[in-house]
Amino acid sequence: MTRSVWFKLLVSIALLGWLLARTPLTALLYEFSRLDAGTLILGAALSLLAWLLSAARWWRIAPEFRLSDVVRMTFIALFYGTVLPGQVAGDVVKAYRLSASQQYGGHAAAATLVDRGVAMLALFLIGAIAAVRLAQAPTGLRIALWVGCVGLLCGGGLLAVPKVRDHLVALTQTNGSGRLARALEFLQRLAHALHDALRRPGRIAVAFMLALAYHAICIAIHLLLGHALGLDPGVAVWCLVYASVSVLMLLPVSVAGIGLREGGYVGLLALFGVNRETALALSFTFLSYALFGALLGLTAEIAAPRNERANPQ
């Protein structure tokens, strides 16, 4: 493993160890015992539904791809996003592997970027609205969530402008050869593909609605597990906690968000009077769902044709 991977692994271990060292084991086990099998299974089923909605959202942005391929790669992306450092690793694998079936260069990467942007916009918006309604929400967090909303809207709007696309293409023009030239050529194709995707407001609107539905299911899982653990802080609290933890896990400093996820739940729920062991039980349950998704992705990866895994081109 590279130094970067070792560093992220050590960060995850250190954060998790620090939290567990300050949490009574008996209290944590008691919290786990409150989660009955029916609740856990329902949470897993809702997670599966959310992942299928995620695939449908990506496909709605780029319907020229086969839906079955998009669904399969969505689960494979869950696997790589869990086992590889950094939460965006799964997106990279998905874009690279789906490029095998694309007719025009950069479309798979563009669809993945737009899909991620739409999902993040919906997430920031949910968190920002919830933060306004909660007096306990830190001011810095409120500002960050609204800045994220505005930034994504402005960025998407600019990329949809033809002059901006032409300027980006002009910046990446080159007469050379080698890796740099190939990279710049890919960026040119990506600029065209991004513009093509973003100039279709109907597709983006449907994708945004699917993103809201995806996040609604994730929040429903929080309500479900929270109820089993005796927590009822309100929908607004769960919206803020879910959105904030999801954004926190994007930081490329841990493996599969381990440590960041747990610290986020403990720190944010503490603002609303939730103890550490309950927050950790909730967080570990979500980690188990992430591992469940990774297992499904591993199964899909094993079943994938060998030539696709070796060389999508």
N, C-alpha and C positions, 0 to 999 in steps of 0.2 A: 504494500500500500504506500501511496505517496505521503509526504509530510502533511499535506492539507487534509487528507483523510484521517490520519492519526490525530491531528489537532482537533478535528470535529468530533471524533470518537471520544477523545479525552474530555472535551467540553460537555458532551452528553453524559458521560459517566460522572463527571464532577458535579454537574447540576443535579442529577438524579440522586447521587450519593448525599449531597448536602441536604436535600429535602427529606430523604428517608431517614437520615441521622437525627432529624428533629421531629420525627413523627413516631409516636408509640405504635409498635407493630400490632399489638392486640387491638388497639382502636381501629387501625387500618383494616385488619381482618374482619372486625365486626361490621364495618361499613360495606365490605364486599359481600358479607353474608346477607345483607338486606336486598341484594340484587337477585331476584328469583330467576329461574330458567326462562319462564315465559317472557319476562321483561327483556332479558338479554337476547332471546331469539327474535322478538319483535324489533328490537333495535338493529339487529343484523339485517333483517328483512328490509327495514327502511333504508339502511345504508346501501343495500343492493339496488333499491329503487332509485336512490339518489345518483349512484354511479351510472345507471342506465339513462337517467335524465341528462347527465353530463355528456354522455356519448351523443344523445339526440341533439343537444345544443351545438356541439362541434359540427355534426353532420348538417345541421340547419344552416350554418355559415358557409359550408362547402358541400352542397348536395351532389356535386359531381363525383364524389367518392362513394364507394359502396358502403351502405349502412353496416353490414355485417363486419366489414374490415374495421370500421371506426369503433364499433362496440368491442371487438376483440382487442384492438390496440389501446382502447381506454383502460381495460383491465391489465394489459401488459404494462402500461404506463404506471399503474398503481404499484405494480411489483418493483419496477426500477426506481420509482420515486421513493420507495421505502428502503431498498437495500443500497442505493447509491447516495452519497452525500449531497445534500441540497434538494429542496422540494421541487425544483424545476427540472430535475434530471428526467423524470417521467415524460414531461412535455417534449424534451429534446429527442428522446427515443421515439415517441409517437410521431413527431414530425419527420424524423429521418426514415422510419420504416414505412410510413404512409406515402412517402415520396416515390416509392416503387410503382404506384398505380397512377401517379399524376401525369397529366398530359402537358402541363406547362410548368416551367421551373419556378419554385418558390411557393406554390399554392398550398402545400401541406404546412410549411413553416408559417405562412401568413395566416392560414386558418387557425393554427395553434396559438399564435400571438393574439389574434382578434378574440378568440375564445377565452383566453386567459384574461384579456383586458375587460371583456364584457362581464365575466364572472367576478373579477375584482371590483368593477364599478358597482355592481349590485351589492357586493359584500360591504364596501365602504359606505354606500348609501344606507344600508340597513343599520350598520353600526353608528353612523353619524346621527341618524334620526333618533335612535335609542339613547345616545349620549345626551342629546338635548333634553330629553325627558327625565334624566336621572341626575339628581344633584350630586351624587357621590362620584360621578364620572370626572376624572382629572381633566383640567382645562387643556393640558398638552395633548391628551388623547383625543379630545373633541376636535381640536384644531387639526391634528394629523389626519383624522378620518375625513374631515371636510376638504382638506387640501388634496387628499387622495382622490376624492370625487371630482373636484375641479380639474386636477391634473390629467386624469384619464379622459375626461370629456374634451378638454382642450387638445390633448395629444391625438385622440381619434379624429376630431374635427379637422385638425391640420393635415393629417395624413390622407384625408379624403379630398383635399384640395389638389387639383391637377398641377398647379404651379409648384407646390411643395414637393410633389412626387418628381416632377421634372428636375427640380433643384437637387434632390437626393440622388437621382440617376446621374446628373452631371458631376456630382462630387465623387462618384465611384467609377467614372470612366477611366480606362487605362489601356495602353497599347502594349503592355508588358506581357510576361508569361510567368508561369510558376504558381506557387500556392497563393501569393498575394493577389495575383491577377484573377485566379479562380474564385477567391473569396470575394473580391470586388464585383465580379460578374454575378455571383450568387446574390449579393446585396442589391444589385440592380434588379434582378428578377423578383426579389422579395419586395422591393419598393413598388413595382408594378402590381404584384399580387395583393399587397396590402391595400393599395388604392382601389383595386377592383373589388375587394371584399367589403371595404368600408363605404363604397358608393352605392350600396344596396341597402337602404334604410329598412326595407321590409324584413329582410333576413336578420338584420341586427336587432330589430325590435322583438321579433319572435325569440331570438337567442337570449335577449335580456329577460323576457318573461320566463323562459326556461331556467335561466340562472336564478331568478327570484324563487321559482318553485323548488329548485335544488337546495337553496339556502333555507327555505321554509321547512323542508324535510329534515335538514340537519338540526335546525332549532327545535323541531318537534321531538327529535331524539333526545335533545337536552332536557326538554320538559318531561319526557318519559322516564329517563334515568333519574332526573332530579326528584321527581315524585316518589320513586322507589327509595331514594335516599333520604326522604323527608324534607326535601328542599322545595320551596315555593316562593322564590323571590320575585316572580312576575315575568311576563314575556319580554319586556323591555330589557331586563337584566340579562336574560339569556341571549338576546340579540346582541347586546354589547359585548358580553363575554365571548360568545362564539366568534363574532367578527374580529375582535382584538386578538384572540389566540390564533386564529387562522392567519392573520397578517403577521403576527410574531413568528410563526413557524416558517415563514418564507425567508427569514434571515439565514444566510448560508454559513452558520457557525456550529451546526450539530448534524447528527445522522438521523434522518427520518423525523426531525423535529423533536426527538427524545430529549427531555430536559427542558427545552423551551416550552413544550406543551404543558408539562407538569407545573413548571414555574409560573406560566401564564394563568392557569386555572387557580392555583393557590393564591397568587397575588391579587388577581381581579376579584375572585369570590370573597376574599378577605374584606374587601371594601363593603360588602353587603352582609358581613357577619357570619360567613361560612367558615368552619374550622378546616385545618390543613388536611386531616385524614379524610374527610368527606370529599374535599376537592381532589385529592390524589386518587381516591377510588373512582371518581368520575373520569379523571384524566386517563387512568390506566385502562378503563373500559373502552374509551375511544381509541387508545393504542391497540387494544385487542381487535377492534373493528378494522383498523388500518392493516393489521397483520392478516386478518381474514381476507381483505381485498387483495393484499399482496399474494396470498396463497392462490386465490382465483387467477390472478395475473400470471403466476408461475405456471399454473396448469395450462393456461392459454399459450404461454410461451413454449412450453414443452411440446404442445400439440401443433405449433406453427411449423410450416415447411422449413426444412433445414436451409434451403437456399435463401429463403427470406431472412432468416436470422443472420446468415453469414454475409450476404451482400444484397441489400435491397435494390441496388441499381442493376 
